């Protein structure tokens, strides 16, 4: 007699034993398991083959029947289904209402595919949706949704039927076939056993209803403590029992299978977790533990450390451990890092989608280059890919060039624009790039892509576009690159990555074939063609096998099988994560699903079903461990966002009052982990240090660690110094100032040549260079002009002169940046006005004084206007100091000549005697000293090139406004305390000056920022001493990470090397300087005291 029987219980081991006993009976037995458990099921029941038992799944069972009856056919792969759905959406988009604007959105076709699959599993046809829509009065929006879904569903079915078979229809087709009582199908001597199922879809239930009349017996094993729902039914069994009750019309028999586990704590947990009121376990549980960690990375480290400990102390094997997370994506990376550190083999039980694989993103970057017209992001997404035809070095150089000189858009593809750009850039011999290298890199980038674009532009057929895309991939040797990567990963022991790359070429060809077969004659843009490819890739995945049989299994809670798990880690037990919240429902939300179920359409997940499912998952997880279970949670995310433990942790504490919670790791575990911890706290690892020193493979890392610990104190070898400077040190004064501020920064800048990426924009240094250059050119023209002079030039003439010089030179600056856009045209106009005002302000220095220009951009060097400043340092070596003065003026009298030095600054700058004394500001005094070997010093100044404004409480007329603004052009610096010199600089300086920082007081004494001749001499002597000291330290190889800190500056504030040197702002040593008064400085200098 044919019958349906349920055997149920909560002891999985006993249930499996009963399942085996049923399978050992006479006759043929089909043991049906869920699709995702088919591999593990075959492994668990391998010994039953001798009893004529076959482990299969519903889908494989259906395919076997189709083959027997001649109903087999070719199936539509997932990638093809997405392409078909995309076509269906395009065909019916104009007829849609709710989803009319969604059909072109990325991911919508995938969501719709999943919805259709769900509807088929629920045995809901398009006409069923339309029929049910008529009953839904009072829900107009849901009615419109169902109308749209039915239309899309119907179009998809029509397209699918022309291509092949949808595997989602298999069980419905099998049910229809079995209902016809086909004589070629004989199941009368077959027993069906269904195991591992938590529930069944409508499709599966209908099939089982038909099979119940054809098979000898059907046995269904379910994990539950009861077969009927009551008020006392635990939530974790609610959905399971509900599924059992759905078979009530078949009058099933029920058998309770009871058993006991050896470990009493674990069944107590499973039994009491969902029981209210519950009993408590008063003893300290030895096999249930909770780990709490500061963040996900420490959580992963704790797990790895515990696995190593249990393997050592309890003799466990890696295969005895399974790690379960509700959301595995949150932990994949940190677990991988931790397991590598502890050298633990592992296997992640999930297929990886290729949609985000570097190969796919590379192909999509080709689309983006054409779609976004060669913008920066798309071009260098392509260039930086591991599949790019450019080498990494070529890509880096080309990117630096493009960023520095604004190469984007059709400059890449238009040969004339490209050549014009190069000609402008390479007018500057110091641009830092090699023209041949840049052109070769550009050719590798552009030519394969333009060849492809010439073929596919204009809306060709998808077949033609696929052919040319394949030719493009051949031209850049894509197959060879994938093969090379596959072999490289394999040689490096990365079997999982090697296996992924091995499959990629075939997946790529398969998706291309699907597009050609399904939509080859359709026409569309290349972008649309690539969108179809992307949809195909999103449905494709790469699988892998474990590296070895002895490895830790990592899986998600919903895929978790659990057979043979001795030690289970349940990780990420945080609020909102396990149990999961915010269930994703697809096109129908939870409320709409509940409404449809109330009207007779049973969908997979409504709000209530999702809640029950989470409870089922919790029960499954806590009931599967055989010997030990460890729960872990984190207190914060990596970004320091606080995280609370889940309700699961709270329930554990209620059931086990003496439950231990571990918050720290053992100090010594695997070598890699112990070494990393020893770096953080060397004093706590003295014995471990001895062990590492005794093992050669770790000794080198210790030596590197020791050098890193002393990284603030760095000395270059004498061989390196001799290679850099040989017998003579040549260095500019500005570089010595850089050395004083931080020796490491000096060497990184001038010897390692490390510098920040130049951007195609006008930064502060670029603006300063531009202003200096224009002012110098204007000044030289004034001196050379027969019609212009500093004493007579007007504001209007300054404006005309500046305008002329800027227009003559603007195209040569920064690769034509200042003429590249309307924004920069406007900025250039502003710079012209600024320069005109400042040029006229400079002329006032000559109109109101007796000093005259001596020269502009005066250079101290072997081939410059003056010889370099030569000094002899302590080791007897010679130092040649070079530099450049923006402007030097002279005042000639019968008694001698007086020199003043002016440095133009594009930002605020003042001369502080403290900076001179400590060696932080040496240039002005050095240049003054060099030019005053026979002449007398008059002063040193900074002239701030600025566009000033002023605030007043009353309105000013034109003259008053000019007078108010003039004060903003006053130079900052130090002037000789001599009334004659003061008046030679500003004839109107009695009582105050708008030009210089000094004046003549009413008592006829000089006042302001002044220094006597003797004080200037002391400063000159101090500066020479600093120059010698700094030069000697460079010769000695000093390269310390030693920034300076004063009241006005801190070396690290704008330093580009802070991420390189590793200097810690809070704990690192720095050199601090205390401000002194002028009197204190001069007293120290008179007493011979140097810094």
QUICORFEN-V272317 format. One record per residue. N is the residue number from 1. PHI is phi in whole degrees, -180 to 180 (999 if undefined). OMEGA is omega in degrees with one decimal (none if undefined). Layout:
n=(N:N)
phi=(PHI:PHI)
omega=(OMEGA:OMEGA)
//
This chain:
n=(1:2:3:4:5:6:7:8:9:10:11:12:13:14:15:16:17:18:19:20:21:22:23:24:25:26:27:28:29:30:31:32:33:34:35:36:37:38:39:40:41:42:43:44:45:46:47:48:49:50:51:52:53:54:55:56:57:58:59:60:61:62:63:64:65:66:67:68:69:70:71:72:73:74:75:76:77:78:79:80:81:82:83:84:85:86:87:88:89:90:91:92:93:94:95:96:97:98:99:100:101:102:103:104:105:106:107:108:109:110:111:112:113:114:115:116:117:118:119:120:121:122:123:124:125:126:127:128:129:130:131:132:133:134:135:136:137:138:139:140:141:142:143:144:145:146:147:148:149:150:151:152:153:154:155:156:157:158:159:160:161:162:163:164:165:166:167:168:169:170:171:172:173:174:175:176:177:178:179:180:181:182:183:184:185:186:187:188:189:190:191:192:193:194:195:196:197:198:199:200:201:202:203:204:205:206:207:208:209:210:211:212:213:214:215:216:217:218:219:220:221:222:223:224:225:226:227:228:229:230:231:232:233:234:235:236:237:238:239:240:241:242:243:244:245:246:247:248:249:250:251:252:253:254:255:256:257:258:259:260:261:262:263:264:265:266:267:268:269:270:271:272:273:274:275:276:277:278:279:280:281:282:283:284:285:286:287:288:289:290:291:292:293:294:295:296:297:298:299:300:301:302:303:304:305:306:307:308:309:310:311:312:313:314:315:316:317:318:319:320:321:322:323:324:325:326:327:328:329:330:331:332:333:334:335:336:337:338:339:340:341:342:343:344:345:346:347:348:349:350:351:352:353:354:355:356:357:358:359:360:361:362:363:364:365:366:367:368:369:370:371:372:373:374:375:376:377:378:379:380:381:382:383:384:385:386:387:388:389:390:391:392:393:394:395:396:397:398:399:400:401:402:403:404:405:406:407:408:409:410:411:412:413:414:415:416:417:418:419:420:421:422:423:424:425:426:427:428:429:430:431:432:433:434:435:436:437:438:439:440:441:442:443:444:445:446:447:448:449:450:451:452:453:454:455:456:457:458:459:460:461:462:463:464:465:466:467:468:469:470:471:472:473:474:475:476:477:478:479:480:481:482:483:484:485:486:487:488:489:490:491:492:493:494:495:496:497:498:499:500:501:502:503:504:505:506:507:508:509:510:511:512:513:514:515:516:517:518:519:520:521:522:523:524:525:526:527:528:529:530:531:532:533:534:535:536:537:538:539:540:541:542:543:544:545:546:547:548:549:550:551:552:553:554:555:556:557:558:559:560:561:562:563:564:565:566:567:568:569:570:571:572:573:574:575:576:577:578:579:580:581:582:583:584:585:586:587:588:589:590:591:592:593:594:595:596:597:598:599:600:601:602:603:604:605:606:607:608:609:610:611:612:613:614:615:616:617:618:619:620:621:622:623:624:625:626:627:628:629:630:631:632:633:634:635:636:637:638:639:640:641:642:643:644:645:646:647:648:649:650:651:652:653:654:655:656:657:658:659:660:661:662:663:664:665:666:667:668:669:670:671:672:673:674:675:676:677:678:679:680:681:682:683:684:685:686:687:688:689:690:691:692:693:694:695:696:697:698:699:700:701:702:703:704:705:706:707:708:709:710:711:712:713:714:715:716:717:718:719:720:721:722:723:724:725:726:727:728:729:730:731:732:733:734:735:736:737:738:739:740:741:742:743:744:745:746:747:748:749:750:751:752:753:754:755:756:757:758:759:760:761:762:763:764:765:766:767:768:769:770:771:772:773:774:775:776:777:778:779:780:781:782:783:784:785:786:787:788:789:790:791:792:793:794:795:796:797:798:799:800:801:802:803:804:805:806:807:808:809:810:811:812:813:814:815:816:817:818:819:820:821:822:823:824:825:826:827:828:829:830:831:832:833:834:835:836:837:838:839:840:841:842:843:844:845:846:847:848:849:850:851:852:853:854:855:856:857:858:859:860:861:862:863:864:865:866:867:868:869:870:871:872:873:874:875:876:877:878:879:880:881:882:883:884:885:886:887:888:889:890:891:892:893:894:895:896:897:898:899:900:901:902:903:904:905:906:907:908:909:910:911:912:913:914:915:916:917:918:919:920:921:922:923:924:925:926:927:928:929:930:931:932:933:934:935:936:937:938:939:940:941:942:943:944:945:946:947:948:949:950:951:952:953:954:955:956:957:958:959:960:961:962:963:964:965:966:967:968:969:970:971:972:973:974:975:976:977:978:979:980:981:982:983:984:985:986:987:988:989:990:991:992:993:994:995:996:997:998:999:1000:1001:1002:1003:1004:1005:1006:1007:1008:1009:1010:1011:1012:1013:1014:1015:1016:1017:1018:1019:1020:1021:1022:1023:1024:1025:1026:1027:1028:1029:1030:1031:1032:1033:1034:1035:1036:1037:1038:1039:1040:1041:1042:1043:1044:1045:1046:1047:1048:1049:1050:1051:1052:1053:1054:1055:1056:1057:1058:1059:1060:1061:1062:1063:1064:1065:1066:1067:1068:1069:1070:1071:1072:1073:1074:1075:1076:1077:1078:1079:1080:1081:1082:1083:1084:1085:1086:1087:1088:1089:1090:1091)
phi=(999:-78:-153:-112:-133:-104:-117:-141:168:-111:-94:-63:-62:-70:-62:-67:-64:-65:-60:-65:-63:-63:-71:-85:-71:-65:95:-79:-127:-108:-98:-97:-126:-58:-55:-73:-105:-64:-67:-67:-65:-61:-66:-67:-112:-60:-71:-83:-61:-69:-99:62:-110:-119:-89:-147:-125:-57:-68:-68:-63:-63:-64:-65:-65:-60:-66:-64:-98:76:-106:-75:-166:-83:-92:-86:-69:-57:-65:-70:-62:-66:-66:-64:-64:-62:-66:-62:-64:-67:-70:-110:-58:-70:-96:-84:-118:-65:-102:-58:-92:-99:-64:-95:-77:-63:91:-68:-64:-66:-62:-68:-62:-66:-66:-62:-61:-63:-63:-67:-65:-87:57:-112:-92:-56:-66:-65:-62:-68:-65:-70:-59:-67:-87:-91:-65:94:-131:-62:-66:-66:-61:-64:-60:-63:-62:-63:-63:-63:-66:-63:-57:-66:-61:-64:-62:-62:-70:-64:-62:-79:-106:175:-108:-92:-60:-68:-91:-57:-70:-65:-64:-66:-60:-63:-66:-68:-67:-82:52:-66:-65:-77:-106:-122:-117:-66:-104:-109:-106:-103:-123:-109:-138:79:-82:-95:-173:-136:-77:-60:-58:-70:-65:-65:-65:-64:-63:-73:-63:-62:-94:-115:-93:-63:-148:-126:-114:-124:-96:-131:-91:-165:-98:-149:-109:-137:-80:-136:-65:-96:-64:-71:-58:-68:-107:-58:-68:-63:-65:-61:-66:-65:-67:-66:-97:-60:-67:-94:52:-74:-99:-126:-131:-88:-107:-110:-165:-130:-101:-68:-88:-74:-64:-69:-66:-61:-61:-65:-74:-94:-57:-103:-100:-135:-70:-116:-85:-117:-94:-78:-75:-79:-67:-93:-116:-128:-137:-122:-108:-120:-127:-70:-156:-59:-68:-65:-61:-66:-63:-63:-63:-62:-63:-68:-61:-61:-63:-67:-66:-74:-84:-107:73:-70:-107:-60:-69:-79:-108:-131:-112:-120:-129:-70:-124:-67:-61:-70:-120:-56:-67:-70:-66:-61:-62:-66:-70:-66:-63:-94:58:-107:-72:-148:-138:-94:-86:-165:-84:-95:-68:-88:-59:-104:-70:-53:-65:-69:-65:-64:-64:-70:-69:-63:-59:-65:-59:-74:-72:-102:54:61:-75:-59:-61:-69:-61:-88:-66:-68:-65:-84:-66:-68:-101:-65:-69:-92:-72:-60:-65:-62:-64:-64:-64:-65:-66:-60:-65:-65:-68:-72:-125:64:-89:-159:65:-75:-62:-65:-101:-88:-60:-68:-64:-63:-65:-61:-62:-64:-62:-67:-65:-87:-64:-91:-67:-100:-68:91:-122:-99:-62:-63:-63:-65:-66:-63:-65:-64:-64:-63:-75:-83:-63:-62:-73:-69:-63:-65:-64:-60:-85:-102:-70:93:80:-83:-67:-65:-63:-66:-68:-64:-61:-75:-65:-63:-63:-63:-64:-66:-66:-101:59:-66:-62:-63:-67:-64:-63:-62:-65:-58:-68:-64:-63:-65:-64:-88:82:-95:-63:-65:-66:-60:-65:-61:-68:-63:-85:-66:-62:-65:-63:-59:-65:-63:-66:-60:-62:-63:-64:-66:-67:-93:-140:-59:-89:-70:-111:-174:-70:-63:-63:-67:-60:-69:-63:-63:-60:-63:-62:-63:-66:-65:-96:-104:-144:-114:-105:-147:-115:-59:-62:-150:-69:-98:-147:-75:-97:-116:-148:-93:-63:-76:-97:-66:-92:93:-68:75:-85:-84:-124:-118:-105:-105:-109:68:-84:-116:-59:86:-114:-146:-69:-71:-125:67:-57:-89:-102:86:-72:-108:-80:-60:-65:-65:-65:-64:-64:-64:-65:-65:-98:100:-104:-88:-93:-67:-133:-96:-64:-69:-63:-63:-64:-64:-62:-62:-68:-62:-63:-60:-63:-57:-66:-75:-103:-96:-68:-92:-124:-153:-136:-126:-101:-130:-144:-114:-89:-158:-80:-65:-90:73:-71:-65:-129:-97:-68:-75:-61:-63:-64:-61:-67:-61:-66:-68:-75:-126:-58:-100:-64:-84:-125:-93:-120:-137:-96:-64:-66:-122:-143:-76:-57:-63:-66:-62:-63:-65:-74:-64:-62:-75:-145:-60:-65:-84:-128:-65:-68:-63:-60:-63:-65:-64:-67:-84:-114:-55:-67:-104:-64:-61:-66:-64:-64:-65:-64:-64:-64:-66:-66:-104:-69:-71:-106:-128:-128:-76:-71:-63:-64:-65:-62:-65:-67:-76:-122:52:-95:-137:-92:-113:-153:-84:-65:-63:-71:-64:-62:-63:-62:-62:-71:-173:-58:-62:-60:-59:-69:-64:-77:-100:-110:-78:59:-77:-151:-71:-62:-79:-107:-80:-156:-89:-88:-60:-62:-65:-61:-61:-62:-62:-63:-59:-64:-66:-63:-65:-62:-64:-63:-63:-66:-63:-65:-88:-78:-84:-104:-116:-152:-63:-79:-118:-62:-101:-60:-63:-67:-62:-63:-64:-65:-62:-60:-65:-67:-63:-63:-71:-115:-62:-71:-86:-88:54:64:83:-57:-72:-121:-90:-160:-57:-61:-78:-62:-65:-63:-62:-62:-65:-65:-62:-63:-63:-65:-61:-62:-73:-65:-68:-62:-65:-63:-64:-64:-89:-70:-106:-150:-109:-74:-130:-62:-96:173:-125:49:-75:-108:-101:-169:-62:-115:-93:-70:-133:-68:-66:-76:-108:-131:-114:-99:-62:-87:86:-78:-100:-120:-110:-100:-114:175:-145:-101:-63:-159:-128:-115:-133:-123:-99:-135:-60:-88:143:-112:-121:-114:-127:-112:-124:-117:-81:-129:-85:-133:-60:-153:-127:-98:-106:-61:-61:-66:-66:-63:-86:86:-94:-137:-117:-65:-61:-68:-62:-67:-61:-64:-65:-92:-113:-69:-118:-103:-105:-78:-109:162:-130:-143:-110:-111:-83:-77:-142:-118:-76:-138:-140:-112:-137:-90:-127:-69:-114:-82:-57:-65:-64:-66:-61:-63:-68:-75:-60:-62:-73:-95:-62:-74:-107:161:-135:-120:-64:-77:-146:-61:-63:-70:-61:-73:-72:-88:-150:-66:-109:-90:-67:82:155:-140:-93:-111:-127:-85:-146:-161:-103:-73:-64:-86:69:-101:-70:-139:96:-86:-129:-147:-75:-60:-67:-69:-60:-64:-64:-65:-62:-66:-64:-64:-61:-62:-63:-61:-66:-63:-65:-64:-65:-66:-65:-64:-81:87:-65:-140:-65:-85:-139:-72:-108:-139:-127:-65:-104:-151:-139:-55:-80:-57:-117:-72:-78:-104:-62:-81:-98:-74:76:-68:-96:-59:-85:-116:-72:-82:-139:-101:-101:-125:-95:-68:-116:-76:-60:-63:-64:-63:-66:-63:-64:-67:-65:-84:79:-90:-111:-67)
omega=(-178.8:-177.8:174.4:-178.1:172.4:166.6:-171.6:178.8:-178.1:178.2:-174.3:-179.9:179.3:177.5:179.9:178.3:178.0:177.1:179.2:-179.4:177.4:-177.5:-177.0:179.6:-178.4:178.4:-179.5:179.0:172.3:177.7:-174.4:179.2:175.6:-174.3:-175.3:-179.5:-172.9:-179.6:-179.5:177.8:177.4:179.6:-177.2:-174.6:-176.8:-176.0:-177.2:-179.6:-179.1:177.7:179.3:179.0:179.8:175.9:-177.2:174.8:179.6:-175.2:179.8:176.3:178.8:-179.3:178.2:179.0:179.2:-179.4:-179.6:-174.0:179.8:-178.5:-179.5:-179.1:-177.7:-178.3:177.4:178.9:-177.7:-179.9:179.4:179.1:178.4:178.0:177.6:178.4:178.1:177.7:179.7:179.9:179.5:-178.0:-173.5:-174.2:-177.6:-177.6:-176.4:176.3:-177.5:-173.0:-176.7:-177.0:-176.4:-170.9:-179.8:-178.2:-178.8:176.7:-177.5:179.7:177.1:178.6:-179.8:176.6:179.4:179.1:178.2:177.9:178.4:179.3:179.6:177.7:177.1:179.7:178.3:-180.0:179.1:-178.9:178.5:178.6:-178.9:178.4:-177.9:179.7:-177.4:-178.3:-171.6:176.3:-177.7:178.3:-172.8:-178.5:177.5:176.5:178.4:177.5:-178.5:177.4:178.5:-178.7:179.3:-179.5:178.9:179.1:-178.2:178.4:-179.9:179.0:-179.3:178.5:-178.3:-177.0:179.3:-172.2:-176.1:-175.8:173.9:-178.0:178.5:179.0:-171.4:-175.4:175.6:178.4:179.6:177.9:178.8:-178.1:179.9:179.9:-178.5:179.1:178.5:-176.4:-179.7:179.5:-179.4:179.1:-173.5:179.3:-175.4:173.8:176.6:172.9:179.1:-175.2:-178.4:-177.6:170.5:-178.8:-176.2:175.0:177.8:178.8:-178.8:179.9:178.7:177.5:179.9:178.3:177.9:-179.2:-179.0:178.2:-176.1:-175.4:178.0:179.0:171.4:177.5:179.5:178.6:-178.5:177.1:178.5:-179.2:-179.1:179.1:178.8:178.8:174.3:177.8:-178.0:-179.5:179.2:-178.0:-175.8:-179.2:-173.3:-177.3:179.8:-179.8:178.3:177.1:178.1:-178.7:179.1:179.1:-173.4:-179.2:-179.6:177.6:-178.3:172.2:-177.2:178.0:176.9:-179.5:-176.5:178.3:-179.4:173.6:179.4:-177.2:-171.9:-176.1:-173.9:175.0:175.9:178.7:-178.7:-177.1:-171.5:-173.3:-177.2:-179.3:177.7:-8.1:-175.9:174.2:179.2:175.7:-170.8:-179.8:176.0:-177.3:-178.0:-173.5:174.4:-174.3:174.7:173.1:171.2:-176.1:-178.4:-177.4:-176.7:-177.7:177.0:176.7:178.4:177.9:179.3:179.1:-179.0:-179.9:179.8:177.1:178.8:-178.9:-178.9:176.2:-178.4:-171.6:-174.2:177.5:178.9:172.9:-178.8:-178.2:178.6:-174.3:171.8:177.3:-176.4:174.6:176.9:176.3:-172.8:-177.1:-179.4:-170.5:-175.1:-175.0:-176.5:176.3:178.1:179.2:-177.9:-178.1:174.1:-179.8:-178.8:178.8:-179.9:176.1:-177.5:177.3:178.9:-173.9:172.6:177.9:-179.2:175.3:-179.9:-176.0:-179.2:179.9:-179.9:178.9:-178.7:179.2:174.9:179.5:179.6:176.4:173.8:176.4:-176.2:178.2:-179.6:-176.1:-177.4:169.8:171.4:175.9:-172.8:-173.5:-176.6:-178.8:-173.9:164.5:177.2:-175.2:-175.1:178.3:177.0:178.9:-179.1:175.5:177.4:173.4:179.4:-179.3:178.3:179.5:179.8:-179.4:-178.5:178.6:178.0:178.9:-178.5:178.8:-176.0:-172.6:170.1:177.7:178.5:178.1:-174.8:171.3:178.5:-168.8:-179.7:-174.9:-179.4:179.1:178.5:-179.2:177.8:178.8:-179.5:-179.3:178.7:-177.3:-172.3:166.0:177.2:-177.6:-177.9:-177.6:174.3:180.0:175.9:-173.5:-179.4:179.3:179.6:-178.4:178.4:179.5:179.2:179.4:178.3:179.2:-164.7:-168.5:177.0:-178.1:179.5:176.1:176.8:-176.5:178.3:-178.8:-168.6:-178.2:174.0:175.0:177.0:176.5:-179.4:177.4:180.0:179.5:178.2:178.8:-177.9:173.4:177.4:177.6:176.4:179.9:175.6:-177.0:178.5:173.2:-177.9:-179.0:179.3:179.6:177.8:178.1:179.3:179.1:179.2:-178.9:-179.6:179.1:-179.7:179.5:-179.7:178.2:-179.6:-174.3:-177.8:177.2:179.0:179.0:177.9:-177.2:178.4:-176.5:-167.8:-177.1:179.3:177.4:179.0:179.8:-179.9:-179.8:176.6:178.8:-179.5:178.7:-179.2:-177.6:-173.9:-175.0:-173.8:-177.2:175.3:177.2:178.1:179.6:177.0:178.7:179.4:176.8:-179.7:175.3:176.4:177.4:-178.4:176.6:178.6:179.2:-177.2:178.7:-179.4:-179.6:176.3:178.5:177.9:178.4:179.3:178.2:178.9:178.5:180.0:-179.5:178.1:177.9:176.7:-176.4:176.9:-173.1:-177.1:177.0:-171.8:177.4:170.2:-179.5:176.1:-179.5:179.6:-178.6:-175.8:171.9:174.8:-170.3:179.9:-177.9:-178.8:-179.7:179.4:-178.7:177.4:2.9:-176.1:174.9:178.7:-179.7:177.8:-174.4:-178.2:-176.0:178.3:179.5:-174.9:-179.2:-179.7:177.6:178.2:178.3:-179.6:179.6:177.8:179.2:172.1:177.4:-174.7:178.4:-174.2:-172.4:166.0:-179.6:-177.7:-179.8:179.8:178.4:178.0:-179.2:178.2:178.3:176.4:-179.0:178.1:-179.0:-179.2:-176.5:-174.4:-176.5:-173.5:-178.8:-177.2:-174.0:-172.6:175.9:-177.8:178.1:178.9:174.0:-179.0:-179.6:-179.5:172.1:-179.5:178.8:177.0:173.7:-176.1:178.6:-179.9:175.8:-178.3:175.6:178.2:179.6:178.3:179.4:177.5:-180.0:177.0:-176.5:-176.4:-176.5:-177.9:-179.8:179.9:177.2:-176.3:-176.8:-179.1:-178.5:170.7:-175.4:-175.8:178.1:177.1:-179.1:-177.7:179.8:-178.7:179.2:-179.2:178.5:178.4:177.1:-177.4:-175.9:-175.4:-175.0:-177.7:-172.2:-176.0:179.7:177.5:179.0:178.4:179.1:-179.9:179.7:-178.7:-178.4:-173.6:-176.1:178.8:-175.6:179.0:178.9:175.9:178.9:177.4:178.6:-179.7:177.8:-179.7:179.6:179.3:-171.4:178.0:179.5:-176.6:177.5:177.2:-179.9:178.9:178.7:179.6:179.6:-179.6:177.2:-178.0:-169.9:-175.8:-175.4:-175.2:179.6:174.1:-176.0:178.1:180.0:180.0:178.8:176.0:175.5:177.6:178.3:179.6:-177.5:175.0:-179.5:-179.4:179.3:178.2:-177.3:178.9:-177.0:-168.0:179.5:174.7:-179.4:178.1:180.0:179.5:177.2:176.9:179.6:179.2:177.8:-174.8:176.4:-178.4:178.6:179.1:178.5:179.2:178.9:-179.7:-179.6:178.3:-175.8:-178.3:179.1:179.1:-179.6:179.3:-179.3:179.6:179.4:177.7:180.0:-176.0:-173.4:176.4:-175.9:-178.1:173.2:-179.7:-175.9:-173.2:-174.0:-178.9:177.6:-178.2:179.5:175.2:-180.0:-179.8:-177.8:179.4:-178.8:-179.5:-177.2:-179.5:-179.3:-180.0:-170.8:-169.7:-178.0:-178.2:-174.0:172.4:178.2:179.0:-177.7:-172.9:176.0:-172.8:-176.4:176.4:179.5:-178.1:171.4:178.7:179.8:177.9:178.0:177.8:179.8:176.7:-179.6:179.5:-178.4:179.7:179.2:-176.7:177.0:178.2:177.7:177.6:-178.8:179.3:177.7:-179.6:179.1:-176.1:-178.4:-176.4:176.7:-179.7:-177.9:173.4:178.7:179.9:-178.3:-179.0:-172.3:172.4:178.7:-178.6:-178.2:-176.5:-179.6:178.5:177.2:178.7:175.9:-175.7:180.0:174.3:-175.4:-168.1:-178.3:178.6:179.4:-179.3:176.2:175.5:-178.3:-179.6:179.0:-177.6:179.0:178.5:179.3:173.5:178.7:-178.9:174.3:-174.8:176.4:177.0:-177.7:-179.3:-179.3:-178.3:-173.0:169.4:-177.8:180.0:176.9:179.1:177.9:179.9:175.7:-179.7:179.9:176.7:178.4:178.8:-179.0:177.6:179.6:176.7:-176.7:-176.9:177.6:-179.6:179.4:-171.0:-167.6:-172.8:-178.8:178.0:-179.3:177.5:-180.0:-178.6:-176.5:-177.1:176.1:178.0:-179.7:-176.0:178.3:177.9:179.4:175.8:-171.1:165.4:173.9:-178.4:177.5:-170.2:174.2:-166.6:171.5:179.6:178.8:178.2:178.4:179.6:178.6:179.9:173.1:-174.2:-177.9:179.6:179.7:178.5:179.2:-179.6:-178.7:-176.3:-178.3:-179.5:178.9:-179.7:179.3:175.5:177.5:-175.7:-173.8:176.3:-179.4:-177.1:-175.4:-179.3:-179.9:179.0:-179.1:175.9:176.8:179.3:-176.8:-179.0:-173.4:178.3:179.0:179.1:-178.1:173.8:-173.7:-174.6:-176.2:-179.8:-177.1:176.3:-178.5:178.6:178.8:178.0:174.9:176.3:179.4:-179.4:-178.9:-173.1:175.4:178.1:178.9:179.9:179.4:174.1:-179.3:177.5:178.8:178.4:179.0:179.6:-180.0:177.6:178.7:178.5:-179.6:179.1:-178.6:-179.5:178.5:178.8:180.0:176.0:179.2:179.3:176.5:-179.4:179.1:-175.8:168.2:-172.3:179.3:177.9:177.9:175.2:178.6:-172.9:-175.9:175.4:-170.6:-173.0:-171.5:-178.4:-176.7:179.9:-174.3:-176.4:179.1:-177.7:-173.3:179.7:-178.9:178.8:-176.5:-174.2:-173.3:-176.7:177.9:174.0:-178.8:-178.1:179.0:179.6:178.8:177.2:173.4:178.2:-179.0:179.5:179.5:-177.3:177.3:178.4:-179.3:177.6:179.2:178.7:179.8:176.2:177.6:none)
//
